[in-house]
């Protein structure tokens, strides 16, 4: 990850520091690896993802769920900047998403029921 390319604003870093200190319950620095420190359980990781989605109004996709995106406040801020800069496309409807994830071109078409 090239964090220099997506240098977050100091205000964003400060906001995330406040929010992640509340989630972890510990005073952390912007470069502290709270995963390595044992402060983030899988449930807390989901809480961080939900916080980012609510706060910054974007969807964290499965491809985004690399722990390195969220390991420190600086990395999380860089992730937020990248997501904000990424072109947006409408999210597929739940059924379309399910079909796209669970069907293959070689699968036979569903039988018609009459």
C-alpha positions as CSV (number, residue, x, y, z in Angstrom):
1,X,0.0,0.0,0.0
2,X,1.4,3.4,-0.9
3,X,0.2,5.6,2.0
4,X,2.1,8.6,0.6
5,X,-0.2,8.6,-2.4
6,X,-3.3,8.8,-0.2
7,X,-2.0,11.1,2.6
8,X,-4.9,11.7,4.9
9,X,-5.7,15.1,6.3
10,X,-4.7,15.7,9.9
11,X,-8.4,16.3,10.7
12,X,-9.3,12.9,9.4
13,X,-6.5,11.2,11.4
14,X,-7.6,13.1,14.6
15,X,-11.3,12.1,14.1
16,X,-10.3,8.4,13.6
17,X,-8.1,8.5,16.6
18,X,-11.0,9.7,18.7
19,X,-13.3,7.1,17.4
20,X,-10.9,4.1,17.5
21,X,-9.9,5.1,21.1
22,X,-13.5,4.7,22.0
23,X,-13.8,1.3,20.3
24,X,-10.5,-0.1,21.8
25,X,-10.9,1.6,25.2
26,X,-7.2,2.5,25.1
27,X,-5.2,5.6,24.3
28,X,-3.6,4.7,21.0
29,X,-1.3,6.6,18.7
30,X,-1.8,7.0,14.9
31,X,0.8,4.3,14.1
32,X,0.0,1.8,16.9
33,X,-1.0,-1.5,15.5
34,X,-4.1,-2.3,17.6
35,X,-4.5,-5.7,16.0
36,X,-1.0,-6.7,17.1
37,X,-1.6,-5.2,20.5
38,X,-4.6,-7.6,20.9
39,X,-7.1,-4.7,21.2
40,X,-9.2,-5.8,18.2
41,X,-11.2,-9.0,18.2
42,X,-13.2,-10.1,15.1
43,X,-16.2,-8.4,16.6
44,X,-14.3,-5.2,17.1
45,X,-13.0,-5.4,13.5
46,X,-16.6,-5.5,12.3
47,X,-17.4,-2.6,14.6
48,X,-14.6,-0.6,12.9
49,X,-15.9,-1.5,9.4
50,X,-19.5,-0.5,10.4
51,X,-18.2,2.8,11.9
52,X,-16.4,3.6,8.7
53,X,-19.4,2.8,6.5
54,X,-21.7,5.0,8.7
55,X,-19.3,7.8,9.1
56,X,-18.1,8.1,5.6
57,X,-21.1,6.8,3.7
58,X,-19.4,4.1,1.6
59,X,-19.6,0.3,1.5
60,X,-16.6,-1.7,2.6
61,X,-16.6,-4.6,0.2
62,X,-15.2,-8.1,0.7
63,X,-12.1,-7.2,-1.3
64,X,-11.5,-4.3,1.1
65,X,-11.4,-6.6,4.2
66,X,-7.6,-6.9,4.3
67,X,-6.5,-6.3,7.9
68,X,-3.7,-4.1,6.6
69,X,-6.3,-1.5,5.6
70,X,-7.4,-1.1,9.3
71,X,-4.3,-2.1,11.3
72,X,-3.4,1.5,12.4
73,X,-5.2,4.8,12.4
74,X,-2.9,6.1,9.6
75,X,-3.7,3.0,7.5
76,X,-7.4,3.3,8.2
77,X,-7.3,7.0,7.2
78,X,-5.5,6.2,4.0
79,X,-8.1,3.6,3.3
80,X,-10.9,6.1,3.8
81,X,-9.2,8.5,1.4
82,X,-8.8,5.8,-1.2
83,X,-12.4,4.8,-0.9
84,X,-13.6,8.4,-1.1
85,X,-11.5,8.9,-4.3
86,X,-12.6,5.6,-5.9
87,X,-15.3,5.9,-8.6
88,X,-18.6,4.8,-7.3
89,X,-21.0,2.4,-8.9
90,X,-24.4,1.4,-7.7
91,X,-24.4,-1.5,-5.4
92,X,-26.1,-4.6,-6.9
93,X,-29.5,-5.6,-5.4
94,X,-29.2,-8.4,-2.9
95,X,-30.5,-11.0,-5.3
96,X,-28.2,-9.9,-8.1
97,X,-25.3,-10.0,-5.7
98,X,-26.2,-13.5,-4.5
99,X,-26.5,-14.8,-8.1
100,X,-23.3,-13.2,-9.2
101,X,-21.4,-14.7,-6.2
102,X,-23.0,-18.2,-6.4
103,X,-23.6,-19.0,-10.1
104,X,-21.1,-19.9,-12.8
105,X,-21.3,-19.7,-16.6
106,X,-21.2,-23.5,-16.7
107,X,-24.1,-24.0,-14.4
108,X,-27.3,-25.1,-16.1
109,X,-30.2,-22.7,-16.2
110,X,-32.8,-23.2,-13.4
111,X,-35.7,-25.5,-14.3
112,X,-38.9,-23.8,-15.0
113,X,-41.7,-24.6,-12.6
114,X,-45.3,-24.6,-13.9
